[in-house]
Amino acid sequence: MSIATRTGDRGMTALMYNRRVSKHHPRVEAYGTVDELNSALGLARATAEHDFVKDNLLAIQKTLVKLMGELATETIDLSRYQKDGYQTVSPEMTTALDKLIAEIEGQDITYKGWATPGGTVHSAALDVARSLCRRSERRVCQLMDDGDLPNQEILIYLNRLGDLLWLFARWVETKCGVEFD
């Protein structure tokens, strides 16, 4: 089977359970933006010099795959999605991010005011991922505002992830000795 199925040639794509929607549908925008975030995290992981960052980013990427699956499922199909064994975003996933945030904040991180991305290649990659995470939040908010996203934990998870990515970037800069004005 070829990757080029040609089923999207007319501007339509399939959600889970073969529900067809326009490629600009808010649900497609939401999971597509999370996919961009996941790719940016892959770049940040590939440029990481510290196992602490690499290992945690990989775990987050795996969670984002689950999150994208849930976003790619129409509300009316969510019970079927769960019955088929797919995991939805849970408070425990957010709690894992909260623990990482507390761990990083417990270390001696230096920064002043608003951080300017680009202290290192790796911290810049983390900041790109953070900004894509914030865009993902906005797309998920659209679904929530439209009443098309019953699991509000997705937004909470993405909000916390944005905070964590900011901290990771500052952690990397601190470890690399970046001076802040």
ROFI-366037 format. One record per residue: x, y, z of N, C-alpha, C in turn. Coordinates in steps of 0.02 Angstrom, whole numbers, plus 50000, padded with zeros to 5 digits. Each point is the difference from the previous one (the first is absolute). Layout:
! residues N
XYZXYZXYZ;...
This chain:
! residues 181
500424994150000499585005950000500445006250000;499865004649957500395006249994499785005150052;500475004250022499835005550045499555005149964;500065000349934499595004749960499344996649983;499515000950044499354996849990499555004049954;500155006449991499615004649958499315001750028;499864997550061499335001350028499935007350023;500545003650006499965007050022500085005049943;500004997649939500125004349942499465005549991;499434999150030499475004949993499875003950064;500515000250044499955004150059499644996850059;499904993549997499674996550055500514995250032;499884998450063500434995250034499574995850047;500284994650024499624995550044500215000950072;499505000350044500124999650072499994992650018;500064998650064499944993150023499304997549979;499974993749987499384996649980499745002649933;500465002349960499895001949930499475005349990;499945004550046499555005749992500375005249959;499725002149944500325004649954499825007250017;500515004350002499905007150014500485004049956;499885006449995500445004449963500685000550036;500525000949962500675000750030500075006350042;499545004749994500035005950042499514999650059;499704994250011499554998950057500385001550065;499685003250049500345001650062500334994150035;499704994149994500304994050030500664998249965;500015000649934500614998649962500535005350016;499795006350006500465005450020500314998450068;499594997650046500244998650068500514994350000;499834994349971500494994550003500585001249953;499905003849947500555001749956500505004550033;499775004650041500455004550036500374996250054;499674995250032500354995850049500534995749965;499864998049939500494996249960500615004449987;499895006449984500565004749991500415000550065;499645000550056500335000250065500424993750011;499724994349984500364993750010500634999849957;499965002549939500595000349957500535004750030;499785005750025500465004750032500334996950062;499624996150037500294996450057500514994949978;499884996949942500494995349972500655003649985;499965005949972500605004049987500345001950065;499625002250049500285001850065500344993950032;499694994249994500304993950028500644998149964;500005000949933500594998349960500595004650015;499865006150021500545004750015500194999950074;499654996150040500124999850073500674996850016;500345002950048500634997350025499924996650067;499435000950031499884997350067499464994649997;500154994250029499514994550000499365001950036;500055004350051499415002250037499495003149951;500235004149955499565003149951499784994949948;500474996449972499844995049947499474995150023;500104997150058499544994850024499305002950013;499985005850030499355003050014499645002349937;500375002649951499685002149937499714993949964;500364994550000499744994049967499354997650033;499985000150065499384998050035499435004749982;500155006549996499495004949982499764998849928;500464998549955499814998749931499524994049995;500134995050040499564994150000499305001950026;499985004350050499355002350025499645004149947;500375004149962499695004149948499694995749946;500274994249986499694995549951499314998050024;499944998550064499354998250029499535006149997;500265005850016499605006149998499755001449929;500434999149950499795001049930499464995149980;500064993850022499484995149985499325002050028;500015002650061499375002350030499725006049961;500445004649982499775005849961499734998049932;500264994549972499794997749934499374995750002;499694999950058499394995950008499415004650015;499494999549958499395003950013499714998150068;499685004750032499714999050066499544993950002;499614999149948499534994349999500364993349995;500644999949983500384993849994500464998750060;500015004450050500474999350055499904993750041;499384998050011499904993850039500274994049961;499905000049935500284994749958500765000150002;500295006049998500725001050003500284996850064;499695001550056500224997250063499894992550004;499434997749975499854992949999500514996149958;500255003349947500514996849958500695000150032;500055002750061500634999750037500455006149995;499755005249968500405006149994499935004150064;500565002850021500025003950062499855007349987;499595002950043499865007249995500445003750050;500065006549990500425004150044499685000250069;500424998750051499754999550068500365004950046;499715001450058500335004350049500694997350020;500094993549999500654997150018500545002249952;499825000949937500495002449951500225007150016;499525004150020500165006950020500415000050064;499834995750047500374999550063500744998349987;500134995849951500694998449983500385006349979;499675004449962500325006349980500095004550061;499515000250044500065004050061500614997950041;500114993450004500584997550038500665002249967;500024999849934500605002349965500125007550011;499475003849997500055007250012500285001350070;499734996550050500245000950069500734997950006;500194994649966500704997750002500475005349970;499815002849944500425005049967500025006450042;499435002150025499975006150040500404999350065;500094993850023500394998750060500755000449989;500205000749938500715000649984500185007549993;500645001349996500235006949996500005002349926;499425002649979499935002549932500045007650001;500385002749954500075007349997499655002749938;499595005050011499705003749945499735006550029;499945004849958499735006550021499465002049951;499405001450027499465002549958499834995549942;499835003249945499794996549940500624997049966;499994993649986500584996749969500005001449924;500595001449974500095000849928500264993549972;499614996649958500234993649972500655000649962;500404994750003500614999849960500644999750040;499954998950065500614999550040500444994249978;499704994549979500354994349970499534997249946;500284995849957499594996949949499454995750033;500204996450052499514995650032499465004050035;500175005350037499495003950034499555003549948;500295002049944499595003149947499504994949973;500214993749991499554994849976499444998950051;500165000250064499504999450052499515005849999;500255006049987499565005949995499554999749939;500244997349945499574999149941499444995050018;500184994650034499504995250021499505003250048;500245004250045499555003450047499505004449963;500245003749950499545004449964499494995949960;500204994449973499534995649966499514996850050;500234998850060499554997550052499465005150015;500195006350004499515005350013499505000649943;500244999149938499545000149943499524994150005;500264994250020499584994150009499455001450051;500195003450054499505001950050499445004149969;500195004849958499495004349969499534995949955;500274995149964499594995849957499534995650041;500254997550055499584995950045499465004450031;500175006150018499495004650027499445001149951;500175000349936499485000749948499514994250003;500274993950005499574994250005499565000350063;500305002050055499625000550062499465005249995;500175005849972499515005449993499424997949954;500154995849952499494997449954499604994350031;500174997950061499664994550033500184993349970;500594999549969500204994049964500594996450032;500115001350065500554996750035499804999050073;499744994150016499764998850068500564999350051;500604997849980500544998950047500435006350008;499845003950051500365006250011500714998950025;500164993950020500674998450023500515000949943;499784999649938500465001149944500285007150003;499565004850012500235007050005500465001050060;499824997150056500415000550060500694997149988;500024994149968500644996849985500445004549955;499705002749948500395004249954500235006450035;499595002950043500195005950036500614998650045;499974994450035500554998250044500624998349959;499914996849942500574998449958500355006349975;499625005149982500315006349980500435002950055;499764999750062500395002450057500644995950007;499934993449995500574995650008500535001349946;499785000949938500485001249946500395006550011;499665005150026500345006250016500544998750053;499824996250052500484998350052500574995849974;499854995149958500534995949971500515004449962;499755004849962500455004349962500455004050048;499715002650054500405003850048500494995450036;499794993850014500434995150033500614998649956;499884999049935500554998749954500475005949997;499735006049996500425006049997500425000750064;499704998550057500365000450063500574994850000;499854993949980500514994749999500575001749951;499845003749947500515001849950500355006650017;499815003150055500335006150020499815006249961;499415000149972499775005949963499905005750050;500275005749983499945006050043499365003749982;499655002450051499385003849990500115007250021;499745004649961500075007150017499455002250046;
